Amino acid sequence: MTRRILISAPVVLLAALLAATIAAPARADCYADYKAKKGDPLQLSYGVIQLSGGACASPRAAAPEVSRRIAKGGWTLLTVVSIFGPDGLNQRKASAGANFLRY
């Protein structure tokens, strides 16, 4: 006796979307520029940091990762300015100085 399994169209569509999402390459080179503060007396800083996949979605999504990583150097995140790819690195390198890809 042979059993038939019927799969509805929405289930097939959902499975196809899931497979496409998993197969899609992650955004490999994603960076953020940020502004931060530290200490007494007050120090302000501008930096550039490389992000992991999920944090690349928006400045808001990047904020927790940036905040956590720069805190190791005693910095407090003020804002994530923007998210960009490798094409934006050279124009920000001089402004970031010592905090260019430091964290």
N, CA and C atoms as a LAMMPS dump frame, in Angstrom:
ITEM: TIMESTEP
0
ITEM: NUMBER OF ATOMS
309
ITEM: BOX BOUNDS ff ff ff
-5.0000000000000000e+02 5.0000000000000000e+02
-5.0000000000000000e+02 5.0000000000000000e+02
-5.0000000000000000e+02 5.0000000000000000e+02
ITEM: ATOMS id mol type element x y z
1 1 1 N 0.826 -1.157 0
2 1 2 C 0 0 0
3 1 3 C 0.891 1.249 0
4 2 1 N 0.584 2.182 -0.838
5 2 2 C 1.348 3.417 -0.968
6 2 3 C 0.597 4.556 -0.313
7 3 1 N 1.331 5.337 0.455
8 3 2 C 0.717 6.492 1.1
9 3 3 C 1.036 7.743 0.297
10 4 1 N 0.069 8.594 0.179
11 4 2 C 0.269 9.863 -0.491
12 4 3 C 0.251 10.974 0.546
13 5 1 N 1.213 11.843 0.396
14 5 2 C 1.261 12.996 1.28
15 5 3 C 0.948 14.221 0.424
16 6 1 N -0.079 14.921 0.794
17 6 2 C -0.465 16.124 0.073
18 6 3 C 0.119 17.337 0.787
19 7 1 N 0.797 18.148 0.026
20 7 2 C 1.39 19.355 0.575
21 7 3 C 0.7 20.54 -0.073
22 8 1 N 0.232 21.435 0.744
23 8 2 C -0.501 22.581 0.225
24 8 3 C 0.452 23.585 -0.432
25 9 1 N -0.083 24.408 -1.302
26 9 2 C 0.712 25.409 -2.013
27 9 3 C 1.415 26.38 -1.059
28 10 1 N 0.757 26.873 -0.014
29 10 2 C 1.471 27.782 0.9
30 10 3 C 2.681 27.134 1.569
31 11 1 N 2.585 25.87 1.883
32 11 2 C 3.712 25.17 2.517
33 11 3 C 4.869 25.059 1.529
34 12 1 N 4.558 24.756 0.282
35 12 2 C 5.594 24.653 -0.747
36 12 3 C 6.256 26.019 -0.963
37 13 1 N 5.457 27.048 -1.018
38 13 2 C 5.977 28.401 -1.203
39 13 3 C 6.868 28.803 -0.033
40 14 1 N 6.435 28.529 1.176
41 14 2 C 7.223 28.843 2.359
42 14 3 C 8.556 28.096 2.343
43 15 1 N 8.541 26.847 1.972
44 15 2 C 9.767 26.055 1.896
45 15 3 C 10.715 26.616 0.843
46 16 1 N 10.178 27.049 -0.284
47 16 2 C 11.007 27.626 -1.343
48 16 3 C 11.646 28.938 -0.887
49 17 1 N 10.868 29.771 -0.201
50 17 2 C 11.411 31.027 0.304
51 17 3 C 12.498 30.787 1.345
52 18 1 N 12.282 29.834 2.219
53 18 2 C 13.277 29.5 3.233
54 18 3 C 14.567 29.003 2.582
55 19 1 N 14.442 28.145 1.581
56 19 2 C 15.628 27.633 0.883
57 19 3 C 16.382 28.754 0.187
58 20 1 N 15.667 29.686 -0.411
59 20 2 C 16.312 30.805 -1.095
60 20 3 C 17.026 31.715 -0.1
61 21 1 N 16.438 31.914 1.057
62 21 2 C 17.043 32.757 2.085
63 21 3 C 18.324 32.132 2.612
64 22 1 N 18.295 30.852 2.85
65 22 2 C 19.473 30.149 3.359
66 22 3 C 20.573 30.116 2.309
67 23 1 N 20.203 29.968 1.057
68 23 2 C 21.18 29.875 -0.015
69 23 3 C 21.776 31.229 -0.394
70 24 1 N 21.109 32.311 -0.072
71 24 2 C 21.6 33.644 -0.435
72 24 3 C 22.877 33.956 0.341
73 25 1 N 23.855 34.524 -0.325
74 25 2 C 25.094 34.838 0.377
75 25 3 C 24.882 35.98 1.365
76 26 1 N 25.568 35.89 2.477
77 26 2 C 25.494 36.955 3.477
78 26 3 C 26.236 38.172 2.958
79 27 1 N 25.845 39.32 3.424
80 27 2 C 26.525 40.547 3.028
81 27 3 C 27.903 40.517 3.688
82 28 1 N 28.907 40.172 2.899
83 28 2 C 30.226 39.872 3.43
84 28 3 C 30.947 41.085 4.013
85 29 1 N 30.971 42.166 3.289
86 29 2 C 31.727 43.325 3.731
87 29 3 C 30.786 44.453 4.097
88 30 1 N 30.514 44.569 5.366
89 30 2 C 29.586 45.571 5.863
90 30 3 C 30.274 46.333 6.986
91 31 1 N 30.204 47.647 6.922
92 31 2 C 30.884 48.502 7.892
93 31 3 C 29.925 49.564 8.407
94 32 1 N 30.267 50.121 9.558
95 32 2 C 29.501 51.234 10.116
96 32 3 C 30.488 52.301 10.567
97 33 1 N 30.072 53.551 10.447
98 33 2 C 30.828 54.602 11.094
99 33 3 C 29.99 55.098 12.263
100 34 1 N 30.676 55.485 13.331
101 34 2 C 29.983 55.801 14.58
102 34 3 C 30.648 56.974 15.281
103 35 1 N 29.912 57.562 16.197
104 35 2 C 30.433 58.599 17.086
105 35 3 C 30.305 58.073 18.511
106 36 1 N 31.336 58.341 19.321
107 36 2 C 31.36 57.821 20.685
108 36 3 C 31.984 58.853 21.627
109 37 1 N 31.774 58.634 22.916
110 37 2 C 32.364 59.505 23.945
111 37 3 C 33.019 58.646 25.011
112 38 1 N 33.871 59.327 25.811
113 38 2 C 34.584 58.614 26.863
114 38 3 C 35.053 59.604 27.912
115 39 1 N 34.995 59.173 29.154
116 39 2 C 35.689 59.74 30.281
117 39 3 C 35.455 61.151 30.759
118 40 1 N 36.295 61.469 31.746
119 40 2 C 36.311 62.778 32.363
120 40 3 C 37.771 63.195 32.44
121 41 1 N 38.248 64.083 31.624
122 41 2 C 37.486 65.014 30.793
123 41 3 C 36.905 64.307 29.562
124 42 1 N 35.865 64.903 29.055
125 42 2 C 35.137 64.349 27.92
126 42 3 C 36.021 64.251 26.682
127 43 1 N 36.011 63.075 26.061
128 43 2 C 36.685 62.842 24.782
129 43 3 C 35.616 62.391 23.796
130 44 1 N 35.651 62.916 22.593
131 44 2 C 34.738 62.497 21.537
132 44 3 C 35.537 61.799 20.459
133 45 1 N 34.912 60.82 19.806
134 45 2 C 35.613 60.044 18.798
135 45 3 C 34.691 59.687 17.64
136 46 1 N 35.304 59.525 16.494
137 46 2 C 34.641 59.024 15.292
138 46 3 C 35.402 57.78 14.892
139 47 1 N 34.694 56.69 14.549
140 47 2 C 35.372 55.465 14.17
141 47 3 C 34.623 54.699 13.102
142 48 1 N 35.307 53.697 12.583
143 48 2 C 34.747 52.789 11.581
144 48 3 C 34.959 51.376 12.089
145 49 1 N 33.924 50.556 11.955
146 49 2 C 33.962 49.192 12.479
147 49 3 C 33.341 48.231 11.464
148 50 1 N 33.889 47.032 11.346
149 50 2 C 33.297 46.016 10.489
150 50 3 C 32.233 45.272 11.281
151 51 1 N 31.099 45.008 10.63
152 51 2 C 29.967 44.378 11.303
153 51 3 C 29.752 42.953 10.856
154 52 1 N 29.038 42.193 11.683
155 52 2 C 28.605 40.853 11.295
156 52 3 C 27.25 40.95 10.603
157 53 1 N 26.819 39.884 9.95
158 53 2 C 25.631 39.849 9.096
159 53 3 C 24.379 40.558 9.55
160 54 1 N 23.792 40.172 10.673
161 54 2 C 22.516 40.729 11.089
162 54 3 C 22.573 42.209 11.432
163 55 1 N 23.732 42.678 11.832
164 55 2 C 23.881 44.078 12.212
165 55 3 C 23.939 45.005 11
166 56 1 N 24.039 44.439 9.812
167 56 2 C 24.176 45.239 8.593
168 56 3 C 22.857 45.826 8.104
169 57 1 N 21.765 45.445 8.691
170 57 2 C 20.45 45.841 8.187
171 57 3 C 20.201 47.345 8.273
172 58 1 N 20.655 47.987 9.335
173 58 2 C 20.392 49.413 9.53
174 58 3 C 21.275 49.935 10.663
175 59 1 N 21.403 51.247 10.774
176 59 2 C 22.16 51.792 11.915
177 59 3 C 21.569 51.342 13.256
178 60 1 N 20.265 51.271 13.33
179 60 2 C 19.622 50.827 14.572
180 60 3 C 19.985 49.38 14.9
181 61 1 N 20.016 48.522 13.881
182 61 2 C 20.386 47.12 14.095
183 61 3 C 21.864 46.985 14.465
184 62 1 N 22.69 47.89 13.985
185 62 2 C 24.131 47.837 14.258
186 62 3 C 24.493 48.327 15.646
187 63 1 N 23.678 49.191 16.22
188 63 2 C 24.014 49.847 17.481
189 63 3 C 24.411 48.897 18.611
190 64 1 N 23.674 47.812 18.876
191 64 2 C 24.091 46.936 19.987
192 64 3 C 25.474 46.315 19.786
193 65 1 N 25.767 45.886 18.558
194 65 2 C 27.081 45.287 18.302
195 65 3 C 28.19 46.331 18.426
196 66 1 N 27.995 47.493 17.836
197 66 2 C 29.005 48.562 17.922
198 66 3 C 29.219 48.954 19.382
199 67 1 N 28.141 49.164 20.104
200 67 2 C 28.222 49.557 21.51
201 67 3 C 29.008 48.548 22.339
202 68 1 N 28.693 47.28 22.155
203 68 2 C 29.363 46.215 22.91
204 68 3 C 30.856 46.182 22.603
205 69 1 N 31.208 46.308 21.354
206 69 2 C 32.609 46.182 20.96
207 69 3 C 33.45 47.389 21.356
208 70 1 N 32.928 48.595 21.206
209 70 2 C 33.734 49.764 21.571
210 70 3 C 33.813 49.958 23.085
211 71 1 N 32.871 49.371 23.821
212 71 2 C 32.905 49.449 25.289
213 71 3 C 34.18 48.823 25.845
214 72 1 N 34.766 47.883 25.118
215 72 2 C 36.02 47.258 25.553
216 72 3 C 37.142 48.287 25.66
217 73 1 N 37.034 49.373 24.898
218 73 2 C 38.027 50.436 24.952
219 73 3 C 37.604 51.596 25.833
220 74 1 N 36.494 51.427 26.561
221 74 2 C 36.015 52.467 27.453
222 74 3 C 35.105 53.491 26.794
223 75 1 N 34.7 53.258 25.546
224 75 2 C 33.866 54.197 24.802
225 75 3 C 32.39 53.899 24.989
226 76 1 N 31.572 54.941 24.947
227 76 2 C 30.113 54.832 24.983
228 76 3 C 29.583 55.323 23.644
229 77 1 N 28.783 54.515 23.007
230 77 2 C 28.236 54.866 21.692
231 77 3 C 27.271 56.033 21.801
232 78 1 N 27.462 57.021 20.941
233 78 2 C 26.511 58.125 20.823
234 78 3 C 25.542 57.853 19.678
235 79 1 N 26.089 57.477 18.51
236 79 2 C 25.242 57.183 17.361
237 79 3 C 26.006 56.381 16.314
238 80 1 N 25.272 55.544 15.6
239 80 2 C 25.8 54.91 14.4
240 80 3 C 25.399 55.835 13.26
241 81 1 N 26.374 56.379 12.573
242 81 2 C 26.125 57.372 11.532
243 81 3 C 25.53 56.726 10.289
244 82 1 N 26.183 55.651 9.799
245 82 2 C 25.707 54.995 8.58
246 82 3 C 26.278 53.592 8.465
247 83 1 N 25.67 52.825 7.563
248 83 2 C 26.129 51.48 7.212
249 83 3 C 26.57 51.56 5.755
250 84 1 N 27.698 50.948 5.42
251 84 2 C 28.213 51.04 4.053
252 84 3 C 29.063 49.82 3.719
253 85 1 N 29.408 49.684 2.457
254 85 2 C 30.238 48.582 1.978
255 85 3 C 31.689 49.004 1.864
256 86 1 N 32.539 48.125 1.319
257 86 2 C 33.967 48.401 1.226
258 86 3 C 34.291 49.637 0.389
259 87 1 N 33.393 50.01 -0.505
260 87 2 C 33.63 51.183 -1.342
261 87 3 C 33.666 52.483 -0.53
262 88 1 N 33.164 52.475 0.685
263 88 2 C 33.161 53.674 1.522
264 88 3 C 34.308 53.756 2.517
265 89 1 N 35.177 52.756 2.532
266 89 2 C 36.256 52.729 3.525
267 89 3 C 37.293 53.835 3.322
268 90 1 N 37.794 53.978 2.115
269 90 2 C 38.879 54.939 1.867
270 90 3 C 38.503 56.364 2.23
271 91 1 N 37.277 56.757 1.94
272 91 2 C 36.88 58.139 2.23
273 91 3 C 36.733 58.409 3.716
274 92 1 N 36.644 57.365 4.556
275 92 2 C 36.473 57.545 5.997
276 92 3 C 37.744 57.271 6.803
277 93 1 N 38.749 56.716 6.165
278 93 2 C 39.952 56.278 6.871
279 93 3 C 40.662 57.415 7.606
280 94 1 N 40.891 58.525 6.959
281 94 2 C 41.604 59.635 7.588
282 94 3 C 40.815 60.208 8.766
283 95 1 N 39.502 60.327 8.617
284 95 2 C 38.676 60.888 9.689
285 95 3 C 38.642 59.984 10.914
286 96 1 N 38.674 58.675 10.704
287 96 2 C 38.599 57.72 11.814
288 96 3 C 39.933 57.589 12.544
289 97 1 N 41.025 57.87 11.88
290 97 2 C 42.345 57.796 12.515
291 97 3 C 42.599 56.47 13.208
292 98 1 N 42.939 56.534 14.5
293 98 2 C 43.269 55.329 15.27
294 98 3 C 42.065 54.41 15.47
295 99 1 N 40.861 54.938 15.285
296 99 2 C 39.667 54.105 15.456
297 99 3 C 39.122 53.579 14.137
298 100 1 N 39.985 53.48 13.141
299 100 2 C 39.622 52.882 11.859
300 100 3 C 39.813 51.372 11.975
301 101 1 N 38.718 50.642 12.004
302 101 2 C 38.704 49.165 12.124
303 101 3 C 39.446 48.688 13.368
304 102 1 N 39.443 49.492 14.427
305 102 2 C 40.118 49.135 15.663
306 102 3 C 39.364 48.066 16.467
307 103 1 N 38.058 48.174 16.505
308 103 2 C 37.277 47.262 17.337
309 103 3 C 36.621 46.26 16.465
